[in-house]
């Protein structure tokens, strides 16, 4: 069988420890199984200031073809407000891929990244080489979510990013051949903005569960051990992932419930300590805490540790496996879907999740049979009671480690999600 060929554009790639390269990393082992041969174009490691995890390369087959491009140095471009790796590498992606498309046969270009400005090259390559392209919407690109939020709740450099996305998104969407999104809401929004986006092949595909990662983590525990302190006698509740203003509502409920527990049953609740790790995407040492201020406001700061720096990916898995229990807060944005939910489920620990009722995470957790789920539309007193009961059960050892439903996990596996991507690719090229 002659394999079709896809060229994947992913500015971040292992060993860079970036959330938006995980789709590509976990799909690469399965593309050939579903009729596609993939090559990757990424930015050289020396041009990135993201944290790295060398062990991530163990999940990449040695025969994977990866092409590297340069980028303008951030120390120069950041002076004029252009620190994005997509902007810094745009010219080099254009030049490198032009050569590849002249020299090799490809059937499709696939942008899988949240570094969205690079996606405008899809329209250029479509015109120059008549080659279709697919965009993977792992997050919203141009979004009005923060427009009605106070200035202090908006991300850094919000105005500039908003204006740039407003101008570049229409270019990228003008000739797009297919769309993938982690949330159906993202596709609906694009269809409302751009009539052509209503008619192209499109599919909602979440990230997949990739069980080999836990094998790699266990085999390398000595290199990347859990970051939790040993022998302190505490019952640890852990979250590893980004923070932010949009998650403070969920975190506030947790801390207020904990505070009530401290007042009513101090002997039980004083055993707990909460860890929020890797809460900022900023460079090491430059992250701004977004969880600690909430803990201080609730009067429980002594029971909470926030580490803004990201930790290596497999150290994250070993930390989750070492925790007494796990907490995963959701955004107030109903379209938010946490790609990291699968490692939390595969860790098989008592899990408390707090999400918007319309998030796809809620349905997944309920069908997987794992975790205690609360949603924003529930009564605050009910939420408090559920959270307190969960913590009491953890402290008393009445919540067993939970194995997810095997059939459900297969439906959400990286292999199954790769099959869905390839089905969409086929629809686009046909």
C-alpha positions as CSV (number, residue, x, y, z in Angstrom):
1,X,0.0,0.0,0.0
2,X,1.3,3.4,-1.0
3,X,1.3,5.6,2.1
4,X,0.1,9.1,1.9
5,X,2.5,11.7,3.2
6,X,1.8,14.5,5.7
7,X,4.2,17.3,6.7
8,X,3.6,18.4,10.3
9,X,4.4,21.9,11.4
10,X,5.1,22.0,15.1
11,X,7.4,24.8,16.4
12,X,7.9,22.9,19.6
13,X,9.0,19.2,19.6
14,X,10.8,16.9,22.1
15,X,12.8,17.4,24.1
16,X,11.0,20.7,24.5
17,X,8.4,20.2,27.3
18,X,5.5,22.1,25.7
19,X,1.9,21.2,26.0
20,X,1.1,21.9,22.3
21,X,3.5,19.4,20.9
22,X,1.9,16.5,22.8
23,X,-0.7,15.7,20.1
24,X,2.1,15.2,17.5
25,X,4.3,13.3,19.9
26,X,1.6,10.8,20.8
27,X,0.3,10.4,17.3
28,X,3.6,9.7,15.5
29,X,3.8,6.0,16.5
30,X,0.4,5.3,14.8
31,X,0.3,7.3,11.6
32,X,1.6,4.5,9.4
33,X,-1.0,2.1,10.8
34,X,-3.7,4.3,9.3
35,X,-2.1,4.9,5.9
36,X,0.0,8.0,6.5
37,X,3.8,8.7,6.7
38,X,4.7,11.8,8.7
39,X,7.7,14.1,8.7
40,X,8.0,17.0,11.2
41,X,9.3,20.5,10.8
42,X,10.2,22.2,14.1
43,X,12.4,25.0,15.5
44,X,15.9,24.2,16.7
45,X,16.1,23.7,20.5
46,X,18.7,26.5,20.8
47,X,16.1,29.1,19.7
48,X,13.6,28.2,22.4
49,X,13.4,29.3,26.1
50,X,10.9,26.6,27.0
51,X,11.9,23.9,29.6
52,X,13.0,20.6,28.3
53,X,12.8,16.9,29.2
54,X,15.3,14.7,27.4
55,X,13.3,11.6,28.3
56,X,10.6,12.7,25.9
57,X,12.8,11.6,23.0
58,X,12.4,8.0,24.2
59,X,8.8,8.1,23.0
60,X,9.9,9.2,19.5
61,X,10.9,6.4,17.1
62,X,14.5,6.8,15.9
63,X,13.4,6.6,12.3
64,X,11.2,9.7,12.6
65,X,12.3,12.3,10.1
66,X,12.5,15.7,11.8
67,X,13.6,18.9,10.0
68,X,14.9,21.9,12.0
69,X,14.6,25.6,11.3
70,X,16.2,28.6,12.8
71,X,14.5,31.5,14.5
72,X,15.4,35.1,15.3
73,X,17.0,35.5,18.7
74,X,14.4,36.4,21.3
75,X,16.7,38.9,23.0
76,X,16.5,41.0,19.8
77,X,12.8,40.6,18.9
78,X,11.4,40.9,22.4
79,X,12.6,44.5,22.5
80,X,9.9,45.3,19.9
81,X,7.3,43.1,21.6
82,X,7.8,40.0,19.3
83,X,8.9,37.2,21.5
84,X,6.6,34.6,20.0
85,X,8.6,31.6,18.6
86,X,6.0,31.5,15.7
87,X,6.8,35.1,14.7
88,X,10.6,34.6,15.1
89,X,10.6,31.5,13.0
90,X,8.1,32.4,10.3
91,X,10.6,33.3,7.6
92,X,12.6,30.2,8.3
93,X,9.6,27.9,8.2
94,X,8.6,29.4,4.8
95,X,12.1,28.9,3.3
96,X,12.6,25.4,4.6
97,X,9.2,24.0,3.7
98,X,9.4,25.6,0.2
99,X,12.5,23.4,-0.4
100,X,10.8,20.3,1.1
101,X,7.7,20.7,-1.1
102,X,9.8,21.1,-4.2
103,X,12.0,18.1,-3.5
104,X,9.5,15.6,-2.0
105,X,5.9,14.5,-2.5
106,X,3.5,15.4,0.2
107,X,-0.3,15.1,0.2
108,X,-1.0,17.4,3.1
109,X,0.4,20.0,5.5
110,X,-0.8,19.7,9.1
111,X,-0.4,22.6,11.6
112,X,-0.6,21.1,15.2
113,X,0.4,23.9,17.5
114,X,-0.8,26.8,19.6
115,X,1.9,29.0,18.1
116,X,-0.8,30.1,15.6
117,X,0.8,32.8,13.6
118,X,2.8,30.1,11.7
119,X,-0.5,28.8,10.3
120,X,-0.7,31.8,7.9
121,X,1.8,29.9,5.8
122,X,-0.8,27.3,5.0
123,X,-2.6,29.7,2.7
124,X,0.7,30.6,1.0
125,X,1.6,26.9,0.4
126,X,-1.9,26.2,-0.8
127,X,-1.5,29.0,-3.5
128,X,2.1,28.1,-4.4
129,X,1.9,24.3,-4.4
130,X,-1.8,23.6,-4.5
131,X,-1.3,21.6,-1.3
132,X,-4.2,21.3,1.2
133,X,-3.6,22.1,4.9
134,X,-5.3,21.2,8.2
135,X,-5.2,23.3,11.3
136,X,-5.4,21.7,14.8
137,X,-7.2,24.2,17.2
138,X,-5.9,23.1,20.5
139,X,-6.9,26.4,22.0
140,X,-8.8,29.4,20.6
141,X,-6.7,31.6,18.4
142,X,-8.6,34.9,18.1
143,X,-10.8,35.0,21.2
144,X,-13.1,37.6,22.9
145,X,-13.0,35.8,26.2
146,X,-11.0,38.5,28.0
147,X,-12.7,41.5,26.4
148,X,-15.1,42.0,29.3
149,X,-12.6,41.1,31.9
150,X,-10.7,43.7,34.1
151,X,-7.3,44.6,32.9
152,X,-5.6,42.8,35.8
153,X,-7.2,39.5,34.7
154,X,-6.0,39.7,31.2
155,X,-2.8,37.9,30.1
156,X,0.4,39.9,29.6
157,X,0.6,41.9,26.4
158,X,-3.1,41.1,25.8
159,X,-3.8,44.1,23.5
160,X,-1.0,43.4,21.1
161,X,-1.8,39.7,21.0
162,X,-5.5,40.4,20.4
163,X,-4.8,42.7,17.5
164,X,-2.3,40.3,15.9
165,X,-4.7,37.3,16.1
166,X,-7.6,39.4,14.8
167,X,-5.5,40.1,11.6
168,X,-3.8,36.8,11.1
169,X,-6.6,34.3,11.8
170,X,-8.6,35.3,8.7
171,X,-5.5,34.7,6.5
172,X,-5.0,31.2,7.9
173,X,-8.6,30.3,7.6
174,X,-9.1,31.6,4.1
175,X,-7.9,28.5,2.3
176,X,-7.9,25.9,5.1
177,X,-8.8,22.4,3.9
178,X,-9.8,20.8,7.2
179,X,-10.1,21.6,10.9
180,X,-9.5,19.6,14.0
181,X,-10.3,21.0,17.5
182,X,-10.3,19.8,21.0
183,X,-13.6,21.5,21.6
184,X,-16.7,21.6,19.4
185,X,-17.2,25.2,20.5
186,X,-14.0,26.2,18.7
187,X,-15.3,24.8,15.4
188,X,-18.6,26.5,15.9
189,X,-16.9,29.9,16.5
190,X,-14.8,29.5,13.3
191,X,-17.9,28.6,11.3
192,X,-19.7,31.7,12.5
193,X,-16.7,33.9,11.5
194,X,-15.7,32.3,8.2
195,X,-18.4,30.8,5.9
196,X,-15.8,28.4,4.3
197,X,-15.1,26.9,7.6
198,X,-18.6,25.5,7.8
199,X,-18.1,23.3,4.8
200,X,-14.6,21.9,5.1
201,X,-14.0,18.5,6.8
202,X,-13.8,19.0,10.5
203,X,-13.8,16.9,13.6
204,X,-13.6,17.4,17.4
205,X,-10.7,15.2,18.6
206,X,-9.4,15.5,22.1
207,X,-5.8,14.6,23.1
208,X,-5.3,10.9,23.6
209,X,-4.2,8.8,26.6
210,X,-0.7,7.5,26.0
211,X,0.1,4.7,28.4
212,X,3.7,4.1,27.3
213,X,4.5,7.4,29.1
214,X,3.9,5.9,32.5
215,X,6.3,3.0,31.7
216,X,9.0,5.5,30.7
217,X,8.4,7.5,33.9
218,X,8.6,4.4,36.2
219,X,11.8,3.2,34.4
220,X,13.4,6.6,35.0
221,X,12.2,7.4,38.4
222,X,15.7,7.8,39.7
223,X,16.4,10.4,37.1
224,X,13.1,12.3,37.6
225,X,11.7,11.5,41.0
226,X,8.6,13.0,42.5
227,X,9.1,16.5,43.8
228,X,7.0,15.9,46.9
229,X,8.8,16.0,50.2
230,X,9.3,12.6,51.9
231,X,8.5,11.7,55.4
232,X,6.6,14.9,56.4
233,X,3.5,13.0,57.5
234,X,1.3,15.1,55.3
235,X,-1.6,14.0,53.1
236,X,-0.7,15.6,49.7
237,X,-3.2,16.9,47.2
238,X,-1.5,17.7,44.0
239,X,-2.1,19.6,40.8
240,X,0.5,19.9,38.0
241,X,-0.4,22.3,35.2
242,X,-1.0,25.9,34.3
243,X,-2.7,28.3,36.7
244,X,-4.3,31.6,35.7
245,X,-7.1,33.9,36.5
246,X,-9.7,31.7,34.8
247,X,-8.9,28.9,37.2
248,X,-9.0,30.9,40.4
249,X,-12.7,30.4,40.9
250,X,-12.3,26.6,41.1
251,X,-9.3,26.9,43.3
252,X,-11.1,29.4,45.6
253,X,-13.9,26.9,46.2
254,X,-11.3,24.2,47.1
255,X,-9.6,26.5,49.6
256,X,-12.8,27.8,51.2
257,X,-14.1,24.3,51.6
258,X,-10.8,23.3,53.2
259,X,-10.9,26.3,55.5
260,X,-14.4,25.2,56.7
261,X,-13.0,21.7,57.3
262,X,-10.1,23.2,59.3
263,X,-12.6,25.0,61.5
264,X,-15.0,22.1,62.0
265,X,-12.6,19.1,62.1
266,X,-9.0,20.4,62.6
267,X,-7.6,17.0,63.5
268,X,-8.4,15.7,60.0
269,X,-7.9,18.7,57.8
270,X,-4.6,19.9,59.4
271,X,-3.0,16.8,57.9
272,X,-3.4,18.2,54.3
273,X,-0.9,20.1,52.2
274,X,-1.7,21.3,48.7
275,X,0.8,21.5,45.9
276,X,0.3,23.5,42.7
277,X,3.3,22.9,40.4
278,X,4.2,24.4,37.0
279,X,1.5,27.0,37.1
280,X,3.3,29.5,34.7
281,X,4.5,29.2,31.1
282,X,7.1,31.9,31.8
283,X,10.8,31.1,31.9
284,X,12.2,29.5,35.0
285,X,12.2,32.0,37.9
286,X,10.0,34.5,36.1
287,X,6.5,33.1,36.7
288,X,3.9,35.1,38.6
289,X,2.0,33.1,41.2
290,X,-1.8,32.9,40.6
291,X,-2.7,30.2,43.2
292,X,-0.8,31.5,46.3
293,X,-2.8,34.8,46.3
294,X,-6.0,32.8,46.4
295,X,-4.7,30.8,49.3
296,X,-3.7,33.9,51.2
297,X,-7.1,35.4,50.6
298,X,-8.7,32.3,52.1
299,X,-6.4,32.3,55.0
300,X,-4.9,28.9,54.2
301,X,-1.5,30.0,52.8
302,X,0.4,27.8,55.3
303,X,-1.2,24.7,53.8
304,X,-0.4,25.6,50.1
305,X,2.8,25.5,48.1
306,X,2.8,27.0,44.6
307,X,5.8,26.3,42.3
308,X,5.4,28.4,39.1
309,X,8.3,26.7,37.3
310,X,7.4,23.8,35.0
311,X,9.0,20.5,35.8
312,X,10.0,17.8,33.3
313,X,7.2,15.8,31.8
314,X,8.1,12.4,33.3
315,X,8.8,14.0,36.7
316,X,5.2,15.3,36.5
317,X,4.0,11.7,36.0
318,X,6.1,10.4,38.9
319,X,4.8,13.2,41.1
320,X,1.2,12.5,40.3
321,X,1.8,8.8,41.1
322,X,3.3,9.8,44.4
323,X,0.5,12.0,45.6
324,X,-2.1,11.0,48.1
325,X,-4.8,12.5,45.9
326,X,-5.1,14.7,42.8
327,X,-7.0,17.9,42.1
328,X,-7.6,19.4,38.7
329,X,-9.3,22.8,38.4
330,X,-11.1,23.8,35.2
331,X,-11.5,27.2,33.6
332,X,-14.6,29.3,33.8
333,X,-14.6,29.1,30.0
334,X,-17.1,26.4,28.9
335,X,-15.0,25.5,25.9
336,X,-12.0,24.7,28.0
337,X,-10.9,21.0,27.8
338,X,-7.9,19.9,29.8
339,X,-5.5,17.8,27.6
340,X,-3.7,16.8,30.8
341,X,-6.8,14.9,32.1
342,X,-5.5,11.5,30.8
343,X,-2.3,11.3,32.9
344,X,-4.5,12.2,35.9
345,X,-6.8,9.3,35.2
346,X,-4.0,6.9,34.3
347,X,-2.2,7.7,37.6
348,X,-5.1,5.8,39.3
349,X,-5.2,8.1,42.3
350,X,-8.2,9.6,44.1
351,X,-9.2,12.5,41.9
352,X,-11.3,15.6,42.5
353,X,-12.1,17.6,39.4
354,X,-13.9,21.0,39.2
355,X,-15.0,22.1,35.7
356,X,-17.6,24.1,33.8
357,X,-20.6,21.8,33.3
358,X,-20.3,22.1,29.5
359,X,-16.6,21.0,29.4
360,X,-16.0,17.7,27.6
361,X,-13.9,16.7,30.6
362,X,-17.0,16.2,32.7
363,X,-18.6,13.6,30.4
364,X,-15.3,11.8,30.0
365,X,-14.7,11.5,33.7
366,X,-18.2,10.3,34.3
367,X,-18.0,7.6,31.7
368,X,-14.4,6.5,32.7
369,X,-15.7,5.8,36.2
370,X,-12.8,7.7,37.8
371,X,-12.9,10.7,40.1
372,X,-15.3,13.0,42.0
373,X,-16.6,15.7,39.7
374,X,-18.2,19.0,40.6
375,X,-19.4,21.7,38.2
376,X,-19.9,25.4,38.4
377,X,-23.6,25.2,38.1
378,X,-24.0,23.3,41.4
379,X,-25.1,25.0,44.6
380,X,-22.1,26.4,46.5
381,X,-23.1,24.6,49.7
382,X,-23.3,21.4,47.7
383,X,-19.9,21.9,46.2
384,X,-18.4,22.6,49.6
385,X,-20.0,19.4,51.0
386,X,-18.7,17.3,48.1
387,X,-15.2,18.7,48.5
388,X,-15.1,18.3,52.2
389,X,-16.3,14.7,52.0
390,X,-13.7,13.9,49.4
391,X,-10.9,15.2,51.6
392,X,-12.2,13.4,54.7
393,X,-12.4,10.2,52.7
394,X,-8.8,10.7,51.4
395,X,-7.5,11.4,54.9
396,X,-9.2,8.3,56.3
397,X,-8.1,6.1,53.5
398,X,-11.6,5.4,52.3
399,X,-11.0,6.3,48.6
400,X,-9.3,3.5,46.8
401,X,-7.0,4.0,43.9
402,X,-9.3,4.0,40.9
403,X,-8.7,2.1,37.7
404,X,-10.5,3.6,34.6
405,X,-12.9,1.7,32.5
406,X,-10.7,-0.2,29.9
407,X,-13.2,0.2,27.0
408,X,-13.6,3.9,27.7
409,X,-9.8,4.4,27.8
410,X,-9.4,2.6,24.5
411,X,-11.9,5.0,22.9
412,X,-9.8,7.9,24.2
413,X,-6.4,6.3,23.5
414,X,-3.7,8.1,21.4
415,X,-4.1,5.3,18.9
416,X,-7.8,5.9,18.5
417,X,-7.3,9.7,18.3
418,X,-4.7,9.2,15.6
419,X,-7.1,7.1,13.6
420,X,-9.6,10.0,13.7
421,X,-7.0,12.5,12.6
422,X,-6.1,10.2,9.6
423,X,-9.8,9.8,8.7
424,X,-10.0,13.6,8.5
425,X,-6.8,13.8,6.5
426,X,-8.3,11.3,4.0
427,X,-11.5,13.4,3.7
428,X,-9.4,16.5,3.0
429,X,-7.2,15.0,0.3
430,X,-10.1,13.2,-1.4
